[in-house]
């Protein structure tokens, strides 16, 4: 998906972008606020302008991927209109906002029944123009061309227990941290929210950095320590098999600490050095790979400490940000009218746009899940009007079920009688609108990156208001890792060095 690069914007341009984002999000707030499971109960299709309904109605999933999300399949041509019947064609009736449109045999003309209105085209263009680009500066991704399950850029010991997505992430972020460490003269890396320690292990045992890992879950820390020992043994065996391979110095595993990092209070353990201080004192680099919710905010707060010289943070789970406290952080965004981002908008910003576009291109039966769940909501409301949007545990193999079978299983999962009498005609009518449900959800996904852009832009502005230097770089392949924008901050300007941080051969 196209977008704007944060690196190409001045401070004033970033502030103006925040203004534009708040205005656009306010204008299209009903789409972002909507819950797709209420498609039928709240008549979400009817909330769209009539011209939008006519343009989107009848589009199949690959057409939605190409025309609305801007991600056409290979060889697909994008056309913003659907052709009506030619002369001599069968009689067709289409219902729209302005009543039915009929064509019959013998008509001496043809027409486009859904030429896109300028307002819908403007929405698409605006979404592209205001969202931060998620396209990295490398081909996607070269390391998996030979084997989609194993990164060619990591040796076998570092791939063990690590899925391809995580292999890509730890390599890319680890190498960026290594470069940033060299540029800023850092003496120690602190990995916050380190989980099972995959990133910490690669940075310490693979790249030779001194790493402290901080994680609040003791079970994850114990697992990380076991994996550290396994990796050390594997590396030793590899050296015995290949004695010609030499290493520069002794290997040091990450130093693991069990500690919760609070978003509103400084963590002294985080700032303590592991080794004797050099003459100029500790110089810490903070990093977090998909630091969840307020944990990303905690990294920003600790960046103001004199011991910290650099930051590389990839956030996620925006819906878990505290209100207030997690957003907004900058004075500029806090002062903008309409800058509020409630839970629903922040949750929507965490969806995987590229993954959904690929699902649209494949047009598989799994796309009907939203439609089935929305139909189930109508039955739930009919039986228990006060029960709104209950959580429904995953129902396996939805695409193989008839809609009434899905509804019966869903009723059982929310504690209702699965033998309730069902209006099969109404359920069939809902099922016939599957493409409309998919189209509405695609509209919301088109706007979702604007919410993420405003959240990350707020963090950039917050750091700049304190006199720091901050950039935002697309570091991962978005097809593998949807939250792929890394916030890089330093206390001294790096200038063009930032461009070196996002290259594939880093």
C-alpha positions in Angstrom: 0.0 0.0 0.0 1.4 3.4 -0.9 2.0 6.1 1.7 4.1 8.9 3.0 7.6 8.5 4.4 8.1 10.0 7.9 11.7 10.6 7.0 10.8 13.0 4.3 8.8 15.3 6.5 10.0 18.3 8.5 8.8 18.9 12.1 6.1 21.4 10.8 5.0 18.9 8.1 4.6 16.2 10.7 2.4 18.6 12.8 0.3 19.4 9.7 0.0 15.7 9.0 -1.5 15.2 12.5 -4.0 18.0 11.8 -5.1 16.3 8.5 -5.3 12.9 10.1 -7.6 14.1 12.9 -9.9 15.8 10.3 -10.1 12.7 8.1 -10.7 10.3 11.0 -13.5 12.5 12.3 -15.2 12.6 8.9 -15.2 8.8 8.5 -15.6 8.0 12.2 -18.9 6.0 11.7 -17.0 3.4 9.5 -14.2 3.1 12.0 -16.6 2.9 15.0 -18.7 0.1 13.5 -18.4 -3.5 14.6 -18.7 -5.8 11.6 -20.7 -8.3 13.6 -23.5 -5.7 13.8 -23.7 -5.5 10.0 -27.3 -6.7 10.0 -28.5 -5.6 13.4 -27.4 -2.0 12.8 -27.9 -1.9 9.0 -24.3 -0.9 8.4 -24.7 -1.1 4.6 -27.4 1.5 4.8 -25.1 3.9 6.6 -23.0 4.3 3.5 -23.8 6.9 0.8 -26.0 5.6 -1.9 -23.4 6.2 -4.5 -20.9 4.1 -2.5 -23.4 1.3 -2.2 -24.0 1.2 -5.9 -20.2 1.3 -6.6 -19.3 -1.5 -4.2 -22.3 -3.7 -4.5 -21.5 -6.8 -6.4 -17.7 -6.4 -6.4 -16.1 -9.8 -5.8 -13.2 -10.1 -3.3 -10.4 -9.9 -5.9 -12.0 -6.7 -7.2 -12.1 -5.3 -3.7 -8.4 -6.1 -3.2 -7.5 -4.4 -6.5 -9.9 -1.4 -6.6 -10.4 -0.5 -2.9 -7.2 -1.7 -1.2 -4.9 -1.0 -4.1 -3.5 -4.5 -4.1 -4.4 -6.2 -7.4 -3.5 -9.7 -8.1 -0.8 -10.6 -10.7 -1.9 -9.4 -14.1 -5.2 -7.9 -12.9 -6.4 -4.6 -14.4 -8.0 -2.1 -12.1 -11.3 -0.6 -13.5 -13.5 1.6 -11.4 -16.9 0.6 -12.7 -19.0 -2.5 -13.6 -20.6 -2.9 -17.0 -24.3 -3.4 -17.2 -26.0 -5.8 -19.7 -25.5 -5.2 -23.4 -28.3 -5.0 -26.0 -30.1 -8.3 -26.2 -29.0 -9.5 -22.8 -31.2 -11.1 -20.1 -33.5 -9.0 -18.0 -31.8 -7.9 -14.8 -33.1 -6.1 -11.7 -30.8 -4.3 -9.2 -32.0 -2.7 -6.0 -30.3 0.5 -5.0 -30.8 3.6 -2.9 -33.0 5.1 -5.6 -35.1 2.1 -6.3 -34.7 -0.7 -8.8 -32.9 -0.3 -12.1 -34.1 -2.7 -14.9 -32.6 -3.8 -18.1 -34.5 -6.0 -20.5 -33.8 -7.8 -23.8 -33.7 -5.6 -26.9 -32.3 -2.5 -25.2 -30.1 -0.6 -27.7 -27.4 0.6 -25.2 -25.2 -0.5 -22.4 -24.2 1.4 -19.3 -21.9 1.2 -16.2 -24.1 0.7 -13.2 -21.5 1.4 -10.6 -19.0 4.0 -11.8 -17.2 5.1 -8.7 -18.2 8.4 -7.2 -15.6 11.1 -6.6 -16.2 10.9 -2.9 -15.2 7.2 -2.7 -12.2 7.8 -5.0 -11.2 10.7 -2.7 -11.4 8.5 0.3 -9.1 6.0 -1.3 -6.6 8.6 -2.4 -6.6 10.3 1.0 -6.0 7.0 2.9 -3.0 6.4 0.6 -1.7 9.9 0.9 -1.8 10.3 4.7 -0.8 6.9 6.0 2.9 6.1 6.7 4.3 3.8 4.1 4.8 0.3 5.2 6.9 -0.7 2.2 10.5 -1.4 3.3 13.5 -0.5 1.2 14.2 -4.1 0.1 12.6 -6.8 -2.0 10.1 -8.9 0.0 11.9 -10.8 1.5 14.9 -12.3 -0.2 15.9 -14.6 2.8 12.9 -17.0 2.2 13.3 -17.4 -1.6 15.0 -20.8 -1.2 12.9 -22.1 1.7 9.8 -20.4 3.1 10.3 -21.9 6.5 14.0 -21.0 7.0 15.7 -17.7 6.7 18.9 -18.0 4.7 20.3 -15.1 6.7 20.3 -17.0 10.0 22.4 -20.1 10.7 20.6 -23.2 11.8 21.1 -22.8 15.6 19.4 -19.4 15.6 16.5 -20.8 13.6 15.6 -23.5 16.1 12.3 -23.0 18.0 11.8 -19.8 15.9 9.0 -19.4 13.3 9.8 -17.8 9.9 8.0 -14.6 10.9 10.1 -14.3 14.1 13.3 -15.3 12.2 12.7 -12.3 9.9 12.0 -10.0 12.7 14.9 -10.8 15.0 17.4 -10.6 12.2 16.1 -7.3 10.8 15.7 -5.6 14.2 18.9 -7.2 15.7 21.0 -5.9 12.8 19.4 -2.5 13.0 20.2 -2.4 16.7 23.8 -3.4 16.0 24.2 -0.6 13.5 22.6 1.9 15.8 24.8 0.7 18.7 27.9 1.3 16.6 26.7 4.8 15.5 25.9 6.0 19.0 28.7 4.2 21.0 26.3 2.3 23.2 27.8 0.0 25.8 24.7 -2.1 26.6 21.4 -3.0 24.9 18.3 -3.4 27.0 15.6 -5.6 25.5 12.3 -4.8 27.2 9.5 -7.3 27.1 11.9 -9.9 25.8 9.5 -12.9 26.1 11.4 -16.1 25.3 14.5 -14.2 24.4 14.8 -14.9 20.7 15.9 -11.3 19.9 18.2 -11.1 22.9 19.9 -14.3 22.0 20.5 -13.2 18.4 21.9 -9.8 19.5 24.2 -11.3 22.2 25.3 -14.7 20.8 24.9 -13.8 17.1 26.0 -10.1 17.0 28.2 -9.9 20.0 26.3 -7.2 21.9 26.0 -6.9 25.6 22.3 -7.5 26.3 20.1 -7.3 29.3 16.6 -8.8 28.9 13.7 -7.7 31.0 10.5 -9.7 31.1 7.7 -9.8 33.7 6.6 -13.4 33.2 9.0 -15.7 35.1 7.9 -18.7 33.1 9.0 -17.0 29.9 12.3 -16.0 31.5 13.0 -19.6 32.6 12.2 -20.8 29.1 14.6 -18.2 27.6 17.4 -19.3 29.9 16.9 -23.0 28.8 17.0 -21.9 25.1 20.2 -19.9 25.9 21.9 -23.0 27.1 20.7 -25.0 24.1 22.0 -22.4 21.7 25.4 -22.3 23.4 25.7 -26.1 23.2 24.7 -26.0 19.5 27.2 -23.3 18.7 30.0 -25.2 20.5 29.2 -28.3 18.5 29.2 -26.4 15.3 32.6 -25.0 16.0 34.0 -28.5 16.7 32.6 -29.7 13.3 34.0 -26.6 11.6 37.3 -25.7 13.4 38.2 -23.3 10.6 35.3 -21.0 11.8 36.7 -18.7 14.4 35.0 -16.1 16.6 36.3 -12.7 17.7 35.9 -13.2 21.4 34.0 -15.1 24.2 30.3 -15.5 23.9 28.0 -14.1 26.5 24.4 -15.0 26.9 21.8 -12.3 27.6 21.4 -11.4 31.3 17.8 -12.1 32.1 15.8 -10.1 34.7 12.3 -10.9 35.9 10.7 -7.5 36.3 7.5 -5.7 35.1 8.2 -2.3 33.6 5.5 0.2 34.6 4.5 2.8 32.0 4.3 5.6 34.5 7.3 4.9 36.7 11.0 4.6 35.9 12.5 1.1 36.4 15.9 1.4 38.1 16.9 -2.2 37.2 16.5 -1.2 33.5 19.1 1.5 33.9 21.7 -0.5 35.8 24.9 -1.5 33.8 26.0 -5.1 33.6 29.7 -4.3 33.3 32.1 -1.8 34.9 31.4 1.7 33.6 33.6 3.2 31.0 35.1 6.7 31.7 32.1 8.4 30.1 29.5 6.3 31.9 26.8 3.9 30.8 25.4 4.4 27.3 22.2 2.3 27.0 20.2 1.4 23.9 16.6 0.5 24.5 14.7 -1.9 22.2 11.5 -3.8 22.2 10.1 -6.1 19.5 6.4 -5.6 19.4 6.3 -4.1 22.9 2.7 -4.5 23.7 0.4 -1.5 24.6 1.9 0.6 27.4 5.2 -1.2 27.2 6.1 0.9 24.1 5.1 4.0 26.0 7.4 2.9 28.9 10.4 2.8 26.4 9.7 6.4 25.4 9.5 7.6 29.0 12.9 5.9 29.9 14.5 7.5 26.8 14.7 10.8 28.7 17.1 9.3 31.3 20.7 10.5 30.8 22.0 6.9 30.6 20.0 6.2 27.5 21.4 7.3 24.1 19.3 5.5 21.6 15.9 3.7 21.1 14.6 1.2 18.6 11.0 0.3 19.3 8.4 -1.7 17.3 5.0 -1.3 19.0 1.8 -3.3 18.8 -1.6 -3.9 20.5 -2.6 -0.3 20.5 -6.0 -1.1 22.0 -4.1 -1.9 25.3 -2.9 1.6 25.7 -4.0 3.3 28.9 -6.6 6.0 28.8 -5.2 8.5 29.6 -1.5 8.1 29.7 -0.7 5.9 26.6 -2.1 8.3 24.0 -1.8 11.1 23.2 1.8 11.7 24.4 2.7 14.9 22.5 1.4 18.4 23.4 0.6 19.0 19.8 -1.7 16.0 19.2 -3.3 16.5 22.6 -4.3 20.0 21.6 -6.0 18.9 18.4 -9.8 18.7 18.2 -10.9 15.2 17.4 -7.6 13.5 18.2 -9.3 11.1 20.6 -8.9 7.4 19.6 -11.2 5.1 21.6 -10.6 1.4 21.9 -12.5 0.4 18.8 -10.3 2.6 16.5 -7.1 1.4 18.2 -8.1 -2.2 17.9 -8.9 -1.8 14.2 -5.4 -0.3 13.6 -3.9 -3.7 14.6 -5.4 -5.6 11.7 -3.2 -7.1 9.0 -4.2 -5.2 5.8 -1.8 -7.0 3.5 -2.9 -10.4 4.8 -6.6 -9.6 4.3 -5.9 -8.3 0.8 -4.2 -11.6 0.0 -7.2 -13.4 1.3 -9.4 -11.3 -1.0 -7.3 -12.1 -3.9 -7.6 -15.9 -3.2 -11.4 -15.4 -2.7 -11.5 -18.4 -0.4 -14.6 -19.6 1.5 -13.0 -18.4 4.8 -14.1 -14.8 3.9 -17.7 -15.7 4.9 -16.8 -15.8 8.7 -17.7 -12.2 9.2 -21.1 -12.6 7.5 -21.9 -15.8 9.5 -21.0 -14.0 12.7 -23.1 -11.0 11.8 -26.1 -13.3 11.1 -25.5 -15.0 14.4 -25.7 -11.7 16.1 -29.2 -11.1 14.8 -30.4 -14.4 16.3 -28.7 -13.6 19.6 -30.4 -10.2 19.8 -33.7 -11.8 18.9 -33.4 -14.3 21.8 -31.6 -12.0 24.3 -31.9 -8.3 23.3 -29.7 -7.2 26.2 -26.8 -9.5 25.1 -24.7 -7.4 22.7 -21.5 -8.6 20.9 -20.8 -11.6 23.1 -17.5 -13.3 22.6 -17.8 -16.4 20.5 -15.0 -19.0 20.8 -13.6 -20.0 17.5 -15.8 -22.4 15.5 -13.5 -24.7 13.5 -13.9 -25.1 9.7 -16.5 -22.4 9.4 -16.3 -22.6 5.6 -17.6 -26.1 5.6 -20.7 -25.3 7.6 -24.1 -24.3 6.5 -25.1 -21.0 8.0 -27.8 -22.6 10.2 -25.1 -25.1 11.5 -22.8 -22.2 12.4 -25.6 -20.3 14.2 -26.5 -23.4 16.2 -22.9 -23.9 17.3 -22.5 -20.2 18.0 -25.7 -20.2 20.2 -24.2 -23.0 22.3 -21.0 -21.1 22.8 -22.7 -18.0 24.2 -24.9 -20.1 26.5 -28.2 -20.0 24.5 -30.3 -22.9 23.4 -28.9 -24.2 20.1 -32.3 -25.6 19.2 -34.0 -22.2 19.1 -36.3 -22.0 16.1 -34.4 -20.3 13.2 -35.8 -18.2 10.4 -33.9 -20.0 7.6 -35.2 -17.5 4.9 -33.7 -14.6 6.9 -30.4 -16.4 7.4 -30.2 -17.2 3.7 -30.9 -13.6 2.9 -28.0 -12.6 5.2 -25.7 -15.1 3.6 -26.5 -13.7 0.1 -25.0 -10.4 1.3 -21.6 -11.9 2.0 -19.8 -9.6 -0.5 -21.4 -6.5 1.1 -20.1 -7.6 4.5 -16.6 -8.1 3.0 -16.8 -4.7 1.2 -17.7 -2.8 4.4 -14.9 -4.5 6.4 -12.5 -3.6 3.5 -13.5 0.0 3.9 -12.7 -0.1 7.6 -9.3 -1.7 6.8 -8.5 1.0 4.3 -8.9 3.6 7.0 -7.2 1.6 9.8 -3.6 2.6 8.8 -4.5 6.2 9.4 -5.2 5.4 13.1 -1.8 3.7 13.4 -0.1 6.6 11.6 -1.6 9.1 14.1 -0.5 7.0 17.1 3.1 6.7 15.8 3.2 10.3 14.7 2.2 11.4 18.2 5.2 9.4 19.5 7.5 11.1 17.0 6.2 14.5 17.9 6.5 13.8 21.6 10.2 13.0 21.3 10.8 16.0 19.1 9.1 18.3 21.6 11.8 17.2 24.1 14.6 18.0 21.7 15.3 14.5 20.6 15.8 13.2 17.0 13.3 10.6 15.9 12.5 8.7 12.7 10.1 6.0 11.7 11.3 3.2 9.4 9.5 0.3 7.7 11.8 -2.5 8.8 9.9 -5.8 8.3 8.1 -7.2 5.3 4.4 -6.2 6.0 3.3 -9.6 4.5 5.1 -11.4 7.3 4.8 -8.8 10.1 2.0 -6.3 9.8 3.3 -4.1 12.7 6.5 -3.3 10.8 7.3 0.3 11.6 10.3 0.8 14.0 10.6 4.1 15.9 14.3 5.0 16.1 15.4 7.8 18.4 18.7 9.3 19.3 19.9 12.3 21.4 22.3 13.5 18.7 21.5 13.9 15.1 22.4 11.0 12.8 21.5 12.7 9.6 21.8 10.5 6.5 22.9 7.6 8.7 19.2 6.8 9.2 19.1 5.6 5.6 21.7 3.0 6.3 19.5 1.5 9.0 16.7 0.2 6.8 18.6 -1.5 4.0 18.3 -5.2 3.4 22.1 -5.9 3.5 22.5 -4.2 6.9 
